[in-house]
Amino acid sequence: MKRSRIFSILYGALIVLFMAGVGVSLLGGRLSMHDHAEYEEVLEEIYTVEEIDSVIVDERSHLIYVCYSAGSYVNVYRQDGSFRWAVSAPYLRNTYFEIKDGRLILYNHDAYVYDALTGEFVEQTTDEILGLSYDWEAEDLPADDPVPDDILYDAYQVYRVEEDGSTVAIVERPAWYLLFHPTLHFTVTTLAAGGILLLLFIRAWMNAKEKDTPQNRQKMSKIGRVFRKYAMVTSIVHVVYTVANIAVAFVGGYLVIGIIPLALHFIISSIVFANLQRKESDGEEAIQAKWSVTELFTFIAAFASVIVASAIAG
């Protein structure tokens, strides 16, 4: 099979993967929305593919509140996992949840208040009037060292810790829900995008292999020669920054801020050269394409190093 044919197949497959990742992500977001018209009513159990945002366990009522931020709704269960009731507030974008004075509150500036035992609608007000703190996350994270009867959760299911330390699912969702998990979408689209860029990088270098010669460089326009040297130096700077950024991350991650001037430089220089470049020969076009893709590829590597360095520095 010819090299160009292999490239076309791989490139097409990666495009399909990238579009599938984006498409499933958008579909998941759509399926995670909920009809909020009945926000004053107690509802039946709500099923969407949205991952669980938080779980609040009320020690007094022994109820478990499974909260979904994007859909602005809460499913409530007994400790054995049997469903009690559900409520859904109008769309709040990023919803926060809190149990306060026997009331369940869904809020983000606007606040929708429900009786924490029955789900009966109490009132609509604001976070300022209620003095809400936005610090519920400190209360409801799973325990680091769980003990029997502790409640744990992952993206879609809630578990109770048994006497022997094992866990049993008390709120279950089908395994296919994992297809809509944001981590999967991000991984698929990122790997596909990286693969597409890598293929373009390889093809640009292969196309320029026979054309990037001293003779063709001499025939390049003045701006073409300037661009080639400029892109070469910029690519080296990107690579040096990528390596240094990850290395320094182990002692504090102080170089992550450097991506800002790198990004500004990359954007401005790309615009300038895009308006100045003139491809006067087939050889010059191949050489410019080679270094354009190289500059882009190394900049993305530099940007990726910020994510890696931030994770390492923690």
Residue pairs with C-beta under 8 A, 6 or more apart in sequence:
3 206
7 199
7 203
10 195
10 199
11 196
11 199
14 192
14 195
14 196
14 199
15 192
15 196
17 188
17 189
17 191
17 192
17 195
18 188
18 189
18 192
18 193
18 196
20 188
21 184
21 185
21 186
21 188
21 189
21 192
22 185
22 189
24 179
24 180
24 185
25 182
25 185
25 189
27 180
28 49
28 50
28 180
28 182
28 185
29 70
31 48
31 49
31 50
31 180
32 48
32 49
32 50
32 68
32 70
32 71
32 180
33 48
33 70
33 71
33 91
34 46
34 48
34 71
34 72
34 73
34 88
35 88
36 72
36 88
36 89
36 90
36 91
38 88
39 87
39 88
39 89
39 90
39 112
39 121
40 121
41 121
42 85
42 86
42 87
42 118
42 119
42 120
43 73
43 85
43 86
43 87
43 88
43 119
44 86
45 75
45 83
45 86
46 68
46 71
46 73
46 75
46 86
46 88
47 173
48 68
48 71
49 177
49 180
50 68
50 69
50 70
50 71
51 155
51 156
51 181
51 182
52 66
52 67
52 68
52 153
52 154
52 155
52 156
52 157
52 158
53 67
53 68
53 69
53 70
53 95
53 97
54 67
54 69
54 97
54 136
54 137
54 140
55 64
55 65
55 66
55 67
55 140
55 151
55 153
55 158
56 64
56 65
56 67
56 97
56 98
56 99
56 136
56 139
56 140
57 63
57 64
57 65
57 140
57 151
58 64
58 65
58 99
58 116
61 116
61 117
62 78
62 79
63 76
63 77
63 78
63 79
63 84
63 116
63 117
64 76
64 77
64 78
64 79
64 151
64 158
64 170
64 171
65 74
65 75
65 76
65 97
65 99
65 104
65 116
66 74
66 75
66 76
66 77
66 153
66 158
66 171
67 73
67 74
67 95
67 97
68 74
68 75
68 95
69 94
69 95
69 96
70 94
70 95
71 88
72 88
72 89
72 90
72 91
72 92
72 95
72 106
73 86
73 87
73 88
73 89
73 106
74 86
74 87
74 88
74 97
74 104
74 106
75 83
75 86
75 171
76 83
76 84
76 85
76 86
76 87
76 104
76 119
77 83
77 84
77 158
77 170
77 171
78 84
79 149
79 160
79 170
80 170
81 158
81 160
81 169
81 170
81 171
84 119
85 118
85 119
86 119
87 104
87 106
87 112
87 114
87 119
87 121
89 95
89 106
89 112
90 110
90 112
92 106
92 107
92 108
92 109
92 110
93 108
94 108
95 106
95 107
95 108
96 106
96 107
96 108
96 132
96 134
96 136
97 104
97 105
97 106
97 107
97 136
98 104
98 105
98 107
98 132
98 133
98 136
99 105
99 116
100 130
100 132
102 115
102 116
102 117
103 113
103 114
103 115
103 116
103 122
104 113
104 114
104 115
104 116
104 119
105 111
105 112
105 113
105 114
105 130
105 132
106 112
106 114
107 127
107 130
107 132
108 127
109 126
109 127
110 124
110 125
110 126
110 127
111 124
111 125
111 126
111 127
111 129
111 130
111 132
112 121
112 124
113 121
113 122
113 123
113 124
113 125
113 130
114 120
114 121
114 122
115 122
127 134
142 150
142 151
142 152
142 153
143 150
143 152
146 152
146 161
146 165
147 161
148 161
148 162
148 163
148 165
149 160
149 161
150 160
150 161
151 158
151 159
151 160
151 161
152 158
152 159
152 160
152 161
152 167
153 159
153 171
155 177
155 178
155 181
156 173
156 177
156 178
156 181
157 169
157 171
157 172
157 173
158 169
158 170
158 171
159 167
159 168
159 169
159 170
160 167
160 168
160 170
161 167
162 168
178 184
194 300
197 293
197 296
197 297
197 300
198 297
200 293
201 293
201 294
201 297
204 286
204 289
204 290
204 292
204 293
204 294
205 290
205 293
205 294
207 286
207 289
207 290
208 286
208 287
208 289
208 290
211 282
211 283
211 286
211 287
212 283
212 286
212 287
212 290
213 283
216 281
216 283
216 284
216 287
217 225
217 228
217 287
219 280
219 281
219 283
219 284
220 228
220 280
220 281
220 283
220 284
220 287
221 278
221 280
221 284
223 273
223 276
223 277
223 278
224 277
224 278
224 279
224 280
224 284
224 287
224 288
227 273
227 276
227 277
227 288
227 291
228 287
228 288
228 291
230 269
230 273
231 291
231 292
231 294
231 295
232 291
232 294
234 265
234 266
234 269
234 295
234 298
235 291
235 294
235 295
235 297
235 298
237 262
238 262
238 295
238 298
238 299
238 301
238 302
239 298
239 301
239 302
241 255
241 258
241 259
241 262
241 302
241 305
242 298
242 301
242 302
242 304
242 305
243 305
244 255
245 253
245 255
245 256
245 258
245 259
245 302
245 305
245 306
245 308
245 309
246 305
246 308
246 309
246 312
248 254
248 255
248 309
249 255
249 256
249 308
249 309
249 310
249 312
249 313
250 312
250 313
252 313
253 309
253 310
253 312
253 313
255 309
256 306
256 309
256 310
256 313
259 302
259 303
259 306
262 299
262 302
263 299
263 303
266 295
266 299
270 295
277 288
279 285
279 288
